[in-house]
Amino acid sequence: MPADTAAVTIVGGGVHGVHLAVRLLEADAVGLAQLRIVEPAGLLGGFRRKCRQCGMDELRSPFVHHVSNDPFSLRDFARERGRECELVESEVGADRPTLSLFFDHADWICDRYDLESAVVDAAATDVHDERDRVAVETTAGTISTRWCLLTVGYGGSYTLPEWCRDLPPTAPVTHVWDRTFDPEAIDETASIGVVGGGITAAQLATSLARPGREVTLFARSPFRVESLEASTDWMHFSGVVDELHDLPPASRARQQAVVEARYDGTMPPYVFRRLRRAIDREAVELERSEITVATEAGGTVVVTCRDGTAMCLDALVCATGFGSPYDGPLFRRLRSSSTLETGFQGAPVLDDETLRWVREDGSRSRIAVSGAAARQVLGPFAHNVIGARRAGDLIVDTVASEPVGSDREPVVQ
Ligand SMILES: Cc1cc2nc3c(=O)[nH]c(=O)nc-3n(C[C@H](O)[C@H](O)[C@H](O)COP(=O)(O)OP(=O)(O)OC[C@H]3O[C@@H](n4cnc5c(N)ncnc54)[C@H](O)[C@@H]3O)c2cc1C
């Protein structure tokens, strides 16, 4: 089958992929006919699924953070439809949209730009840097493209506790981000364990709680409440981000700086309040210990905690976070087979000014990265909506202005 050809191929049609597509089209950096969005789960399908899986009702970020370029697009969308009541008051900063408002607006934006017509219903399996072009291999064939933008989020990578590893596949134990996890399929009278102490675990535990069910939250550390995922200093993408760029790209030091900046395992005040209320009215039981052993027993799972507590559960869901964004199948494949430079723990070496993946010879490829895998350039908000906006600033300018044949230009560090 001859390769499809395109000017820009975006791999991943999530929040970042959709935002970049909108920005590129608006800037006339690409025409719709020359744009491909490789996405197997439908536009924004991956994010929609995760929000449903953890029982989320509202976004954590303010109403100006969404997939459109105009910051007030979502507010105007809500006003025009009499849906201002779906902008929920916030302790810090602007009001936050409900999930349904956020996705209705996002769908409207996708329709306005006819992004569906650019979608290739497939998963990318490999990406080959061919100097002045990029070959994107997908489950539906190859696309030869001038630019490839990798926006696959965490690419399916998540973290499971050690004690999960030896359980048979029949054990009723899963991760909240497992594609097959469906909270609606859990029995109304089940005893359910939720493992974790951050925003996802808290949301999941409170959303699963209802009369007739026993929900136990296994949280080994005290809860930490933070409105945002990192200091607002990082949102300006200057100052602290400039200091980050002083460290060698894709290095252990950069990685550490980002990890230290992130308020991982925290939850915002409104989620904490809901959890507190659920615990107070005994809809959720709090187990302040760590599971050390789990065994399957006749369709249930028996867990033993460090403090000696033992419990038999019908379902156990781990809300123990994402894994490394460089450990999904696509990034692992790229690491093993390409001449693109990687650093500490497989992090891509990206150009700080353009997010282009740097080759081993120091030149910039035509592959750019946005989202969690760009955090060593953009900092702790890289994976958030605001990270997509910043990535848009850098990538759209590059695509719009980069003349063909200048890919051998050395990286300035
Ligand atoms: C429950 C939850 C709530 C959140 N709330 C907020 C919030 O309020 N505000 C905020 O700013 N951020 C929030 N975040 C962070 C959030 O992840 C990002 O804002 C956003 O989803 C990241 O967008 P993304 O495009 O990088 O990843 P995703 O939205 O996950 O999209 C990645 C897409 O890539 C696709 N994909 C993966 N591998 C391949 C492949 N090989 N080929 C083709 N396609 C592939 C997936 O199917 C997926 O659709 C939240 C995250 C979660 C999980």
The ligand as a Gaussian input file, in Angstrom:
#p B3LYP/6-31G(d) Opt

LIG

0 1
 C       -8.688000      12.421000      35.521000
 C       -7.804000      13.534000      35.066000
 C       -8.166000      14.844000      35.286000
 C       -7.376000      15.889000      34.853000
 N       -7.777000      17.175000      35.063000
 C       -7.045000      18.177000      34.558000
 C       -7.470000      19.543000      34.689000
 O       -8.477000      19.834000      35.301000
 N       -6.722000      20.506000      34.126000
 C       -5.578000      20.235000      33.446000
 O       -4.943000      21.158000      32.938000
 N       -5.134000      18.969000      33.330000
 C       -5.838000      17.938000      33.861000
 N       -5.375000      16.654000      33.745000
 C       -4.120000      16.412000      33.117000
 C       -4.499000      15.893000      31.755000
 O       -3.930000      14.657000      31.531000
 C       -4.227000      16.790000      30.608000
 O       -4.749000      18.038000      30.717000
 C       -4.617000      16.181000      29.281000
 O       -5.465000      15.077000      29.266000
 C       -3.340000      15.752000      28.676000
 O       -3.541000      15.746000      27.327000
 P       -2.692000      14.828000      26.386000
 O       -3.174000      15.100000      25.024000
 O       -1.243000      14.968000      26.659000
 O       -3.067000      13.353000      26.863000
 P       -4.443000      12.602000      26.649000
 O       -5.578000      13.541000      26.780000
 O       -4.371000      11.400000      27.516000
 O       -4.387000      12.145000      25.131000
 C       -3.427000      11.281000      24.600000
 C       -4.086000      10.565000      23.447000
 O       -3.083000       9.834000      22.755000
 C       -3.664000       8.633000      22.290000
 N       -2.571000       7.679000      22.047000
 C       -1.790000       7.065000      22.954000
 N       -0.900000       6.263000      22.338000
 C       -1.123000       6.388000      20.999000
 C       -0.532000       5.816000      19.839000
 N        0.484000       4.943000      19.903000
 N       -1.023000       6.177000      18.620000
 C       -2.042000       7.072000      18.538000
 N       -2.644000       7.645000      19.598000
 C       -2.185000       7.302000      20.820000
 C       -4.627000       8.204000      23.382000
 O       -5.649000       7.385000      22.894000
 C       -5.138000       9.557000      23.875000
 O       -6.387000       9.912000      23.322000
 C       -6.153000      15.606000      34.198000
 C       -5.786000      14.276000      33.990000
 C       -6.584000      13.250000      34.418000
 C       -6.155000      11.839000      34.199000

